[in-house]
């Protein structure tokens, strides 16, 4: 490393420590630092007990939710080690597992589960679950993790859909959705649960021409 780069890194670290020790003190500062991804400054704040780790931003996000949205796993882990609420919900009632599925980030889901997030929570404005959303998104790896964590496989959301129905209705019948249907059925998904119009997963699969999914449902 060149002398100039070493000096720059030293000055940057010194500035961070100065700001934390002399400028930060408002509870919202940890929100701004989280948005910046400034792990060093947040570590200093938390070590000095100068901040509420579960404070919410004006739009309802805690530092942990911000770290999750940004995919900043280092910051996420740091916040968890200092007691952040892993089961926090955002203003739209989404949890961190929903965010992981939305952002196609199985590593975030894995980390959240390792820290004890509750996979059975009722989430989203549809009063569903992370499993339902991950199934709709075609996120095979996250669906598998959630099933292994005993997420409720037959929960029905407020529009009358289960994870199995969402995988078929909102999916495109591709390999990922075939695998998700396979995993859901193996975990005990009830293929007789119909939507509010009376259509079962099998009827939807046939109507969409999803032959492989149809065969799985006929077994």
Number of C-alpha atoms within 10 A of each C-alpha: 5 7 8 9 10 11 11 12 12 12 12 12 14 12 13 18 16 13 13 20 15 9 11 17 15 11 16 18 21 28 26 15 17 23 14 12 18 14 17 14 23 26 17 16 22 16 11 11 11 18 20 18 23 20 18 19 16 9 8 13 19 25 28 28 25 24 24 23 19 17 17 16 17 11 23 24 17 16 23 15 10 12 10 20 16 20 16 17 19 19 12 11 15 23 25 28 31 22 22 23 25 16 16 17 18 18 14 25 24 17 15 23 18 9 13 11 20 19 24 17 19 18 24 19 12 17 15 24 27 30 32 26 24 27 29 25 21 26 24 21 19 27 28 20 17 23 18 11 15 13 21 22 21 20 20 20 18 11 11 16 22 29 29 29 29 21 29 25 17 13 18 16 22 12 13 18 24 23 20 27 29 16 17 23 16 10 17 12 20 17 17 11 18 18 16 10 7 9 14 17 27 21 15 18 22 14 12 15 13 17 14 16 24 22 12 13 17 9 5
